[in-house]
Amino acid sequence: MKSEPKERMLKSEVSYRIIQELSEKEKYAKELSKKIGSSRNSISNYINMLRDAGIIQRGKRTKAQYY
């Protein structure tokens, strides 16, 4: 992705909601998708971008990935 689309993603409502949801409790991407009302693919893209920016981290408790 170019930096301009990443900047827009960081400033988006979806990014804000993901951060808000994760500040309350660790969640799986599937849970975030249901709560936010976006596709799992879209949520995964946002999660990867937020992780790359150092804003969120992947959990390490189980084989399944939570954030």
Phi, psi and omega in degrees: 000145174285162183294327181299310177298324178296318178299318178296321179296319180296327182270001186282161176298323181296315178301314179301316181292322177298312180299318179298312180298318182286338177289337179278320186190147174297141182218155172277157180303323180298318178296316179299319180301314179295315182295319187271334179084027175245160180295156178298324179297315179297314179300318179299319178298316178295317179300314180299318180294316179294323177294314179300327179279355179079017183275324177231163178233156175277138177285164185231018185285323186225179176293326177290146183266127172234166186229000000 
